[in-house]
Structures are given as C-alpha cells and as structure tokens.
Amino acid sequence: MKYGVLNPITNENIYPPIGKRWTIGEKTKDEYLSQNLLEFTKDKSGQTIVKFKKYLTEIGVNGAYLNLLLERGSVEFAKDELELLLSNREYFDTPKPTLLIKRLLEIATRTEDVVMDFFAGSGTTAQAVLELNTDGGNRKFILVQLPELCDEKSEAYKAGYKTIAEISKERIRRVIKKIEKEKATQKELTIDNGFKAFKLVSSNFKIWRGNDITEQNLVTQLDAFANPVKEQSNTQNMLYELILKAGYLLTDKIEIRKIDDAEFAIVKDELIVVLEKVNEKIIEKIIAQKPLKVLCLDNLFAGNDKLKTNTVLQMRDADIEFKTI
C-alpha cells in the first residue's frame, strides 16, 4: 500500500507521505486511473499529492455527503407546514422543517430502521419518516412527548389542545390521512402508515404516604403498606418497573429461571427479582446464584416473620443486598 502512483502528465511517481499509506490497492488504483477518477494536485508546501475525484452527481451514493444542509427548509417553512396540516402556524415558536429531518434520515437510516425521537414536539420526525417511506422503505418511528401543558393564552390551547402531546398526535393522524389520499391515486405505492398513541401507565404499586395519614385515609394507607401491589398489575409489568427503579436498563440482559414452579428474573447476572413465591428452598437456591442484589415482594412471605427474618440474615451473611417491596 506504499507503491508509486504514476502521474500521467509529468510521468512522476507519487508516493504516500512518510509514515502513511494509500487507502486502495494497486488494482483499484489502476481502475481509478483508467476512469480519470484520480486528481494530481499540490498541497500548501508545493508537494504533489493524489486525491479521489467525487462528482456532485455521486454525492450520497457512496457514503459521501455535502457538509452544508442547503435549501432544507427554515422555521418559516416549518410553520407553513403546520398551517397546511393544522390550519395554524403559531402553535410552536421554532418547529423543525420536514425537509431537514428527511435529509438527515436519508443519510443516517436504512429502509427498515426504527427512528426514535425523545422530544417529539410538533411531530416533524413522524412526518419525515412517513414521507420518506415513499421510497419503498418501511422505516418505523417511536416518538416520546411528555404531556406538557400548553399556555392557556396560546393559539394551541384556544384551538382545544391542552398539551403538546395532543398536537403531535393530531399532526401525525393528519399526515397519515394526507399520504393515504395521495396513495389512492398511486395504486402501486404501498406504505405501512400504522400509528398508535400510547400513554405511560401509572405504577403497579400503591403509593405509601406516611406523612399524609389522616383519620379518614388511615385504612387506605395501611392497605398500601400491607398489600402494595395494585389489583390490575401483572408480573411482567412489575418486573420491568422494578428493574428500572433499581437503576437498570430495559436493554440489559434479563434471564427468567424456575425454582419449584416459581419464576424469578436475573438481570445482568447480578440482580434477582422475586415476584411469585418464596420458601426456604427457593431462598437457598437464590443465594447459591451469588447475586449482588435481591428484590422481593414483601407479601410473598405471607406473614411468616420467621422466614423473612432468616432470609434477611442469610442474605446479609452472603453479602447480598436484600430489599422487600
């Protein structure tokens, strides 16, 4: 990779700088020369150097893109888009133009990728993905937007949108309708425009408010202490909530194992979550796994204070952090 490249104009062999090498082999170099894709020029010191030619018509084809995002919309352009879709351009002060996001997605995504936007705002990313899929792609999007309240004096609030999330969802629905209408005139075009809006669910556990106990809510608060799990909760939802509260990620390795017909989860080979059943045998086998932490529903001990006390002591002796919920 340190061969000489013959300059056809000066018949001079050009070698790579000392300590460096060419990035292509001689066979590829010959192909480039035959296609006139190598350029011989001089650097600032006057030394002859070799560069690859890249024509504007090829920008983006082989992974190279212009650094400047020219003619990719503006805030005013983005407001025009909102006005077309939602009949008002003043819902957001600085919305992002779809042209800009589409260009970034063209550069950064493949046709089957999933695009995550944690700050959905006006919903530009969703529109960009949906419109970009007219290239035959099947990209999907996940948008996250807190139900941030709209100012009561704002145009959005006057139009009936109480939160930013409501505006985002309505824009997505209208974009889908627009694309479906256009698709009806182009029968050969097939795009998956499925869209579902979800809300973050509340906790699977009752909230203990020890500082707010009154004569009226005493029974309710005691129930939250004795039976912390909400009636509609299921094991999987509780598992993931506890994993997150323990500081782990949803992408961390989670393995489900069985002991005495009861399942428990091991997270990253260091946290064990027990949500179904406990007895002496299960506790012994859990300790044998040598986890760093164990989380367990308190009501699984079913009032067996002896078992719970022994479990606490055994975990302490094994240097395992043990907590009950």
Protein Blocks (a to p, Z undefined) as FASTA:
>chain_A
ZZccddfklopacdddehiacfbdfklmmmmmmnopaccdddfkopacddddddfklgoj
nopacfbdghebpfklmmmmmmmmnopaklpfbbcdfklmmmmmmmmpcfkbccddfblm
nommmmmmmmmmmnopacdcdddddfbdcdfkbmklmnopabfklmmmmmmmmmmmmmmm
mmmmmmkbccdfbdcdddddddfbdcddfklccfklmmmmmmmmmmmbcfkbcfklmmmm
mmmmnopafkbccddddeehiacddehhlaccdfkbccfklmmmmmmnopabdcddfkln
nopaklmmmmmmmmmmnopacddZZ
